[in-house]
Amino acid sequence: VVTEDRASGAQVVEGSLKFSSDKLQYLNRTPSTAGNRGRWTWSCWCKRGEKIGDSSGAALFAAYSSDADRDVIRYGGTATDTLDAQLRDGTNRGIYTTSKFRDTGWYHNVVTYDSTVGVKIYVNGVEQPKSNASGGNASHSTQINNTVDQYIGARKSGGNIEVSWDGYMSQCYFLDGLIKGPEEFGFTDPLTNTWRPKKYDQLGP
């Protein structure tokens, strides 16, 4: 039997890591040297579980210096079922999609931050219309890429780990100092007209 993936030659979303919110599972590290805090790209394929209902959402990627200076990319939080990029610097600077994402299938998310132009959010290859809360696109240096705790699958608040991810993640990339669009990580399959993953070429243009 030739499956849709085999027929189209498209790469499937392989090598995923499963996170259970019941077990508060996450990954974290603290960089010894700061990267570019004013220009970066984050990309990840994710598949939501059934347990994302907390008012603070479920975190995919986050960084923490203090409660006043913390960042999180998450589903929910600022608004239910949206993709939210909260980049705080003493002010609640939330940027969230006006589109709602309730499907439990795979989503490809790309968030770019350029301190000169602000945040852009893409889902399945399409740039999303968004709402800015409290000057969400204001220029500042993020805690993402700083020498503070960085998290995959959770965030920190009030000294506690919380709003952990429930579901799967795969092919996560963080590009220090580079702004790249979703076409670097995925493509529209001409056979099925669906957005599919592809390997990021770090040596490309």
C-alpha positions as CSV (number, residue, x, y, z in Angstrom):
1,V,0.0,0.0,0.0
2,V,1.4,3.4,-1.0
3,T,0.5,5.9,1.7
4,E,-0.1,9.6,1.0
5,D,3.3,10.4,2.4
6,R,5.1,7.8,0.3
7,A,3.2,8.9,-2.8
8,S,4.1,12.5,-2.5
9,G,7.6,12.0,-1.3
10,A,7.0,14.4,1.6
11,Q,8.8,14.0,4.9
12,V,6.6,12.9,7.8
13,V,6.9,14.5,11.2
14,E,9.3,12.0,12.8
15,G,11.3,11.9,16.0
16,S,8.7,13.6,18.1
17,L,9.0,13.9,21.9
18,K,5.9,13.3,24.0
19,F,5.2,15.5,27.0
20,S,2.8,14.7,29.7
21,S,1.4,17.6,31.7
22,D,0.4,15.2,34.5
23,K,4.1,14.4,35.0
24,L,5.2,18.0,34.5
25,Q,7.8,17.0,31.8
26,Y,10.0,19.6,30.2
27,L,13.5,20.3,29.1
28,N,15.7,23.2,30.2
29,R,19.1,24.8,30.0
30,T,20.9,28.0,31.0
31,P,23.2,29.3,28.3
32,S,26.7,30.4,29.5
33,T,26.8,33.2,26.9
34,A,23.9,35.4,25.7
35,G,23.0,35.3,22.0
36,N,21.1,37.9,20.0
37,R,18.2,38.9,22.1
38,G,16.8,41.3,19.6
39,R,16.6,39.0,16.5
40,W,15.7,35.4,16.4
41,T,13.5,32.7,14.9
42,W,11.8,29.8,16.6
43,S,10.1,26.9,14.7
44,C,8.5,23.8,15.9
45,W,5.9,21.2,14.9
46,C,3.5,20.3,17.7
47,K,0.5,18.1,18.3
48,R,-1.7,19.1,21.2
49,G,-3.0,16.7,23.8
50,E,-6.5,16.8,25.3
51,K,-5.5,18.6,28.5
52,I,-4.9,22.2,27.4
53,G,-7.5,24.1,29.3
54,D,-5.6,26.1,32.0
55,S,-6.2,29.8,31.9
56,S,-2.5,30.4,31.6
57,G,-2.3,28.1,28.5
58,A,0.3,25.5,27.7
59,A,3.9,26.5,27.1
60,L,6.0,25.4,24.1
61,F,9.1,27.5,24.7
62,A,9.9,30.0,27.4
63,A,12.7,31.9,29.2
64,Y,12.7,33.3,32.8
65,S,14.7,36.0,34.6
66,S,12.0,37.2,37.0
67,D,8.2,37.5,37.0
68,A,8.6,40.9,35.5
69,D,11.1,39.7,32.8
70,R,10.0,36.5,31.2
71,D,9.0,35.2,27.8
72,V,6.7,32.4,26.7
73,I,5.4,31.0,23.4
74,R,2.3,29.0,24.2
75,Y,-1.2,28.0,23.2
76,G,-3.8,29.8,25.2
77,G,-3.0,32.2,28.0
78,T,-3.7,35.7,26.7
79,A,-6.7,34.3,24.7
80,T,-8.1,30.8,24.6
81,D,-7.0,28.6,21.7
82,T,-4.7,31.2,20.2
83,L,-0.9,31.0,19.7
84,D,0.5,33.5,22.0
85,A,4.0,35.1,22.2
86,Q,4.3,37.0,25.6
87,L,7.6,38.9,25.7
88,R,7.7,40.7,29.1
89,D,10.1,43.4,30.1
90,G,8.3,44.8,33.2
91,T,5.1,45.1,31.1
92,N,2.7,42.4,29.9
93,R,3.6,42.5,26.2
94,G,1.4,39.9,24.7
95,I,1.1,39.2,21.0
96,Y,-1.5,36.6,20.1
97,T,-3.2,35.3,17.0
98,T,-6.8,36.3,16.3
99,S,-7.3,32.9,14.7
100,K,-8.3,30.0,17.0
101,F,-6.6,26.6,16.9
102,R,-8.7,23.8,18.4
103,D,-7.6,20.9,16.2
104,T,-5.6,18.1,17.9
105,G,-3.6,17.4,14.7
106,W,-0.1,18.6,13.9
107,Y,0.5,22.3,13.7
108,H,3.7,24.0,12.4
109,N,4.5,27.2,14.4
110,V,7.1,29.8,13.5
111,V,7.6,32.9,15.7
112,T,10.1,35.6,14.6
113,Y,11.3,38.5,16.7
114,D,13.1,41.5,15.3
115,S,13.3,44.4,17.7
116,T,13.0,46.9,14.8
117,V,9.7,45.5,13.5
118,G,8.3,43.3,16.3
119,V,6.8,39.8,16.3
120,K,5.5,37.8,13.4
121,I,3.6,34.5,13.9
122,Y,3.1,31.8,11.3
123,V,0.9,28.7,11.5
124,N,1.2,26.0,8.8
125,G,3.0,28.4,6.5
126,V,0.5,31.3,6.8
127,E,1.3,34.5,8.6
128,Q,-1.4,35.1,11.2
129,P,-3.3,38.3,12.0
130,K,-2.7,39.2,15.6
131,S,-3.7,41.4,18.4
132,N,-1.2,43.3,20.5
133,A,-1.7,43.6,24.3
134,S,0.1,46.5,26.1
135,G,2.5,47.3,23.2
136,G,3.4,43.8,22.3
137,N,5.6,44.8,19.4
138,A,7.7,47.3,21.4
139,S,11.4,47.1,21.0
140,H,13.4,45.5,23.7
141,S,15.8,42.7,24.4
142,T,14.1,39.4,25.2
143,Q,14.9,36.9,27.9
144,I,14.8,34.3,25.2
145,N,18.5,33.8,24.2
146,N,19.7,35.4,27.5
147,T,21.9,33.8,30.1
148,V,18.8,32.7,32.1
149,D,16.7,29.6,32.3
150,Q,15.3,28.5,28.9
151,Y,12.5,25.9,28.8
152,I,11.0,23.6,26.2
153,G,7.5,22.4,27.3
154,A,6.9,24.6,30.3
155,R,7.5,28.1,31.8
156,K,8.5,29.5,35.1
157,S,6.4,31.9,37.2
158,G,6.7,32.9,40.9
159,G,9.7,30.5,41.2
160,N,7.6,27.5,40.1
161,I,7.5,25.5,36.9
162,E,4.0,25.6,35.4
163,V,1.7,25.4,32.3
164,S,3.6,22.4,31.0
165,W,2.9,21.1,27.4
166,D,0.7,18.1,26.9
167,G,1.2,16.4,23.6
168,Y,4.1,16.1,21.1
169,M,6.8,18.3,19.6
170,S,9.1,17.6,16.7
171,Q,11.8,19.4,14.6
172,C,12.2,22.3,16.9
173,Y,14.7,25.0,15.7
174,F,16.0,28.1,17.3
175,L,18.0,30.4,15.1
176,D,20.2,33.0,16.9
177,G,20.4,36.3,15.0
178,L,18.4,35.1,12.0
179,I,14.9,35.8,10.7
180,K,13.6,33.0,8.6
181,G,10.1,32.4,7.3
182,P,8.1,29.1,7.4
183,E,9.2,28.1,3.9
184,E,12.6,27.3,5.4
185,F,11.0,24.5,7.5
186,G,8.1,23.3,5.5
187,F,6.4,23.4,2.1
188,T,3.0,22.9,0.5
189,D,2.7,19.4,-0.9
190,P,1.4,19.8,-4.5
191,L,-0.2,16.4,-4.3
192,T,-2.3,16.9,-1.2
193,N,-2.2,20.7,-0.8
194,T,-1.2,20.3,2.8
195,W,1.7,21.9,4.7
196,R,4.5,19.4,5.3
197,P,7.8,19.5,7.1
198,K,11.2,19.6,5.5
199,K,14.7,19.6,6.9
200,Y,16.1,23.1,7.6
201,D,19.2,23.8,5.5
202,Q,21.5,25.9,7.7
203,L,23.9,26.3,4.8
204,G,21.3,27.7,2.5
205,P,20.8,31.4,1.5
